[in-house]
Amino acid sequence: LAAFMRYRYLEHIQMIDGQLAGHEMTIAKKFVVVTGGRVGSKENIQEIPIRIELKEGVYSVYIEESDGVSRYDIVSNWRPGEICLRATINGTSKITAQVERKGVKYALVLDGAHYECMVLSPLGAELQRRMPVKVPPDTSKLVMSPMPGLLTNISVKVGEQVTAGQKLAAIEAMKMENTLVAAQDGVVAEICANVGESLAVDQLIIRFE
């Protein structure tokens, strides 16, 4: 379904006026669906080669699997931007899925299960494999502002030993006071903001050793 969605998006782009004569967009037939993985890791990533053929309103999706090639004929009036995709597969199976495009990713909810994947060209998949992994920063020893607001109180000082659940600071936002507490035991290494200061989202307030 994600590959079908990608193909429909490309068809939509192909209809844009003003393309240079002789350089009109053409839609490739081969794609790679990339699933799995997580932030900061390329473990469990699966690449699935796919080919799509369009004939008389039927989108035939060929999926290369370890035991051969599977074919799925999709008939659907779905248009890019719609959140509900209804389709008939192989002439008999009728499915309804909630779909969304998230940047380069496609998100689908089908039969209560949630799926997310990328649909790339073979070259795009090759380049994706070569991209370095961006490791998320370690913020376990940082206390940052969860929202814009006014820092009204700091309840600890540098060198103080704190325990999990202990009050650290308070932020006033939308006329409500929000208390920040320690997620774990630790020693305060630095106070990085001042009482009375207007804070931005994710601004550093306290750093632990």
Secondary structure, 3 states (H helix, E strand, C coil): CHHHHHHHHHHHHHCCCCCCCCCCCCCCCEEEEEECCECCECCCCEEEEEEEEEECCEEEEEEEECCEEEEEEEECCCCCCCCEEEEEECCCEEEEEEEEEECCEEEEEECCEEEEEEEECHHHHHHHHHCCCCCCCCCCCEEECCCCEEEEEECCCCCCEECCCCEEEEEEECCEEEEEECCCCEEEEEECCCCCCEECCCCEEEEEC
